[in-house]
Amino acid sequence: MRRDKKEIRKILAAILAFAVAVGVMAGCSGKENGAAEALSAAEVGERIRQAVNFDDMKQGDDSKLEKLYHIDAAEVEDYILYTASSNVKADELAVIKVKDENQVESVKEKIRQRIEAQTVKFKDYRPDEYFLIEKHVLKTRGPFILFAVSHEADQMERAFDGAF
């Protein structure tokens, strides 16, 4: 009887070890990077557009990307940019796909500089908009960078995550 319990424990331990190994292998399959490489910023942006309303925002272009973030459009593979239709609002959405993942940190640093500038601009002038800047979303997923300032930033973040 005692020997049977030891054998059962060994079998259960082997099954548990196998299950853990399968879980680790599935988690490290690299699916995310392949999926991210195939997507464009426009496709990710469309996913976000389906989740939130952009009616109060206007689409930005290469000159706006340069003006707000000091990023030359030629430096990135693809991007979408939306800003508030009025300069008294802080709403912004940028999805930037870099050409090389080594660029991610430098682009994020440029976005952080934008956050600092907006913080100074809105802190005493429009406290409600300042709150949105403080609660911004800045995150990366492979070659993509998401920057969102909005009442709906959490929905934008979920839609961004769901795109991969």
C-alpha positions as CSV (number, residue, x, y, z in Angstrom):
1,M,0.0,0.0,0.0
2,R,2.8,2.4,0.9
3,R,4.6,1.6,-2.3
4,D,1.5,2.4,-4.4
5,K,1.1,5.8,-2.8
6,K,4.7,6.6,-3.7
7,E,4.2,5.5,-7.3
8,I,1.0,7.6,-7.6
9,R,2.8,10.7,-6.2
10,K,5.6,10.2,-8.8
11,I,3.1,9.9,-11.6
12,L,1.2,13.0,-10.4
13,A,4.4,14.9,-10.1
14,A,5.4,13.9,-13.7
15,I,2.0,15.0,-15.0
16,L,2.2,18.3,-13.2
17,A,5.7,18.9,-14.5
18,F,4.5,18.1,-18.0
19,A,1.6,20.5,-17.7
20,V,3.8,23.3,-16.5
21,A,6.3,22.7,-19.4
22,V,3.4,22.8,-21.9
23,G,2.1,26.0,-20.4
24,V,5.6,27.7,-20.5
25,M,6.1,26.6,-24.1
26,A,2.7,28.0,-25.1
27,G,3.4,31.3,-23.4
28,C,6.7,31.7,-25.2
29,S,5.5,30.8,-28.6
30,G,6.3,34.2,-30.0
31,K,2.9,34.7,-31.5
32,E,2.7,38.3,-30.3
33,N,5.7,39.6,-32.3
34,G,4.6,37.9,-35.5
35,A,1.1,39.4,-35.2
36,A,2.5,42.8,-34.3
37,E,4.8,42.8,-37.3
38,A,1.9,42.1,-39.7
39,L,-0.3,44.9,-38.3
40,S,-0.2,48.6,-39.4
41,A,-0.9,51.6,-37.1
42,A,-4.0,52.3,-39.1
43,E,-5.4,48.8,-38.4
44,V,-4.6,49.2,-34.7
45,G,-6.2,52.7,-34.8
46,E,-9.3,51.3,-36.5
47,R,-9.6,48.8,-33.6
48,I,-9.5,51.7,-31.2
49,R,-12.0,53.8,-33.3
50,Q,-14.5,50.9,-33.0
51,A,-14.2,51.1,-29.2
52,V,-14.4,54.9,-28.7
53,N,-15.8,58.0,-30.4
54,F,-13.3,60.2,-32.2
55,D,-15.9,62.9,-33.2
56,D,-14.4,65.5,-31.0
57,M,-10.9,64.9,-32.3
58,K,-9.1,65.8,-35.5
59,Q,-6.7,63.7,-37.4
60,G,-3.1,64.8,-37.4
61,D,-0.5,64.7,-40.2
62,D,3.3,64.6,-40.6
63,S,3.7,68.3,-39.6
64,K,1.6,67.8,-36.5
65,L,3.6,64.7,-35.5
66,E,6.8,66.8,-35.9
67,K,5.3,69.8,-34.0
68,L,3.9,67.9,-31.0
69,Y,6.4,65.1,-30.6
70,H,9.5,66.2,-32.6
71,I,9.2,63.0,-34.5
72,D,9.9,63.0,-38.2
73,A,7.4,60.8,-40.1
74,A,10.3,59.3,-42.1
75,E,11.7,58.0,-38.8
76,V,8.7,55.7,-38.1
77,E,7.1,53.0,-40.2
78,D,3.5,54.1,-39.7
79,Y,1.4,56.1,-37.3
80,I,-2.0,57.6,-36.6
81,L,-2.5,60.8,-34.6
82,Y,-5.6,62.4,-33.3
83,T,-5.7,65.6,-31.2
84,A,-8.4,67.7,-29.5
85,S,-10.3,70.0,-31.9
86,S,-9.7,72.8,-29.4
87,N,-6.5,73.9,-27.7
88,V,-8.2,74.1,-24.4
89,K,-8.7,70.3,-24.4
90,A,-5.9,67.8,-23.7
91,D,-7.3,64.8,-25.6
92,E,-4.7,63.0,-27.8
93,L,-4.3,59.6,-29.3
94,A,-1.1,58.4,-31.0
95,V,-0.3,54.9,-32.3
96,I,3.2,54.8,-33.7
97,K,4.8,51.8,-35.3
98,V,8.6,52.1,-35.3
99,K,10.8,50.7,-38.1
100,D,13.1,49.0,-35.6
101,E,12.2,48.1,-32.0
102,N,15.5,49.7,-30.9
103,Q,13.7,53.1,-31.6
104,V,10.9,52.4,-29.0
105,E,12.7,54.1,-26.1
106,S,13.7,57.2,-28.0
107,V,10.2,57.7,-29.3
108,K,8.7,57.1,-25.8
109,E,11.1,59.8,-24.5
110,K,9.9,62.3,-27.0
111,I,6.3,61.5,-26.0
112,R,7.3,62.0,-22.3
113,Q,8.6,65.4,-23.3
114,R,5.1,66.2,-24.8
115,I,3.5,65.0,-21.5
116,E,5.7,67.3,-19.5
117,A,4.8,70.3,-21.8
118,Q,1.1,69.5,-21.6
119,T,1.4,69.2,-17.8
120,V,2.9,72.7,-17.5
121,K,0.3,74.1,-19.9
122,F,-2.8,72.6,-18.2
123,K,-1.8,72.3,-14.5
124,D,-3.1,75.6,-13.3
125,Y,-5.1,76.6,-16.4
126,R,-7.5,73.6,-16.7
127,P,-7.3,71.3,-13.8
128,D,-9.9,68.9,-15.3
129,E,-7.7,68.5,-18.4
130,Y,-4.6,68.2,-16.3
131,F,-6.2,65.2,-14.6
132,L,-6.5,63.5,-17.9
133,I,-2.8,64.2,-18.7
134,E,-1.9,62.7,-15.3
135,K,-3.9,59.6,-16.1
136,H,-2.5,59.1,-19.6
137,V,-1.6,55.8,-21.1
138,L,1.8,55.2,-22.6
139,K,2.7,51.7,-23.4
140,T,4.3,49.5,-26.0
141,R,3.6,46.2,-27.7
142,G,6.3,45.0,-30.0
143,P,7.1,47.8,-32.4
144,F,3.9,49.8,-31.4
145,I,3.6,52.6,-29.0
146,L,0.3,53.8,-27.7
147,F,-0.2,57.3,-26.2
148,A,-3.7,58.2,-25.0
149,V,-5.0,61.2,-23.1
150,S,-8.8,61.0,-22.8
151,H,-11.7,60.2,-20.5
152,E,-11.8,57.0,-22.5
153,A,-8.1,56.2,-22.3
154,D,-8.8,52.9,-20.6
155,Q,-11.1,51.7,-23.4
156,M,-8.4,52.9,-25.9
157,E,-5.8,50.8,-24.0
158,R,-8.1,47.7,-24.0
159,A,-8.7,48.1,-27.8
160,F,-5.0,48.5,-28.3
161,D,-4.2,45.3,-26.4
162,G,-7.0,43.5,-28.2
163,A,-5.5,44.3,-31.6
164,F,-2.7,41.8,-31.0
